Amino acid sequence: SMKVTEQIDAMEVSATNPFKFLVVTRVLATTFMLPVLVMFTDFVALMGSFLSVNSNENVSMLTFFIQVFDAISFLDIISSVLKSLLFGFTIGIVGCYKGYNSSKGTEGVGRAANAAVVMAMFLIFIEELLVLQIVNAIRMM
């Protein structure tokens, strides 16, 4: 929307680098906040699964978490953080690229947002396949 309202052009005229202030900050924000969001949702999922198991089988919290962390390897945690960093970077880059190159008008902004979502989903799917193959190759060593 800043492209449509010509705010980016105003930044360029005033000798301010819009790439530095708009793109870099957004890409860094998505890259570093997506792993935080993933860790938070992992914590909520663990608490929810504990509540479910505890209500059905009356398992203590200590027993539950010992069994959970016995099943999780260090490679699982590292690959999860690596993927969330990679996905956050991809979302930030694609969103900024499509938004920065959107056409004039609100219709162009809507099309750019839709195209950004579709492209980011496709790239994340490809990245997931590649990272999964690498992790499985490391696991076989």
C-alpha positions in Angstrom: 0.0 0.0 0.0 3.0 2.3 0.5 3.7 1.8 -3.2 0.2 2.8 -4.2 0.2 6.0 -2.0 3.6 6.9 -3.4 5.3 6.9 0.0 8.2 4.9 -1.4 8.7 7.5 -4.1 8.7 10.2 -1.4 11.4 8.3 0.5 13.5 8.0 -2.7 13.1 11.8 -3.3 14.2 12.6 0.2 17.5 10.6 -0.3 16.3 7.9 2.1 16.9 4.3 1.0 13.5 2.6 1.1 15.0 -0.8 0.6 17.0 -0.5 3.9 14.1 0.8 6.0 11.3 -1.3 4.5 12.6 -4.5 3.1 15.5 -5.3 5.4 13.6 -4.7 8.6 10.6 -6.8 7.4 12.8 -9.7 6.2 14.7 -9.7 9.5 11.5 -9.6 11.5 10.0 -12.6 9.7 13.2 -14.5 9.8 13.8 -14.1 13.5 10.2 -14.1 14.8 9.0 -17.2 13.0 11.2 -19.5 15.1 9.9 -17.7 18.2 6.4 -18.4 17.1 7.2 -22.0 16.3 8.7 -22.5 19.8 5.7 -21.0 21.4 3.3 -23.2 19.4 5.5 -26.3 20.2 5.1 -25.4 23.9 1.4 -25.0 23.7 1.1 -28.3 21.8 3.2 -30.1 24.5 1.0 -28.6 27.2 -2.2 -29.6 25.4 -1.0 -33.1 24.8 0.0 -33.4 28.4 -3.4 -32.3 29.5 -5.0 -34.8 27.1 -2.8 -37.7 28.3 -3.1 -36.7 31.9 -6.9 -36.6 31.8 -7.2 -39.9 30.0 -4.4 -41.9 31.7 -3.5 -39.9 34.8 0.3 -39.7 33.9 2.5 -37.3 35.9 4.1 -34.4 34.2 7.6 -35.7 34.9 6.8 -39.1 33.3 5.2 -37.4 30.3 8.1 -35.1 29.6 10.7 -37.8 30.1 9.0 -40.0 27.5 8.5 -37.1 25.1 12.1 -35.9 25.3 13.4 -39.5 24.9 11.5 -39.7 21.6 12.9 -36.4 20.3 16.4 -36.2 19.0 18.7 -33.1 18.8 18.5 -33.3 15.0 14.7 -32.9 15.2 15.0 -29.7 17.2 17.8 -28.2 15.0 15.9 -29.1 11.8 12.8 -27.4 13.2 14.6 -24.2 14.0 16.5 -24.3 10.7 13.3 -24.7 8.7 11.5 -22.0 10.6 14.4 -19.6 9.9 14.4 -20.5 6.3 10.6 -20.2 6.0 10.6 -16.8 7.7 13.2 -15.6 5.3 11.3 -16.9 2.3 8.0 -15.3 3.5 9.7 -11.9 4.1 11.6 -11.9 0.8 8.6 -13.0 -1.3 6.2 -10.6 0.5 8.5 -7.6 0.1 9.3 -8.4 -3.5 5.7 -8.8 -4.6 4.7 -5.7 -2.6 7.5 -3.6 -3.8 6.7 -4.4 -7.4 2.9 -4.1 -7.2 1.0 -2.1 -9.7 -0.9 1.0 -9.0 -4.2 0.9 -7.3 -5.8 -1.2 -4.6 -6.5 -3.9 -7.1 -2.8 -4.3 -7.7 -2.1 -4.5 -4.0 -4.6 -7.3 -3.7 -3.2 -9.2 -6.6 0.4 -8.7 -5.2 -0.7 -10.1 -1.8 -2.4 -13.1 -3.4 0.6 -13.8 -5.6 2.9 -13.4 -2.6 0.9 -16.0 -0.6 0.9 -18.5 -3.5 4.6 -18.1 -4.3 5.6 -18.3 -0.7 3.6 -21.5 -0.2 5.1 -23.1 -3.2 8.7 -22.1 -2.2 8.1 -23.3 1.3 6.9 -26.6 0.0 10.1 -27.0 -2.1 12.3 -26.0 0.8 10.5 -28.5 3.1 11.3 -31.2 0.6 14.9 -30.3 0.3 15.5 -29.9 4.1 13.7 -33.1 4.8 16.0 -35.0 2.3 19.1 -33.4 3.9 17.9 -34.3 7.4 17.1 -37.8 6.4 20.5 -38.2 4.8 22.2 -37.0 8.0 20.0 -39.4 10.1 21.2 -42.3 8.0 24.9 -41.6 8.7 
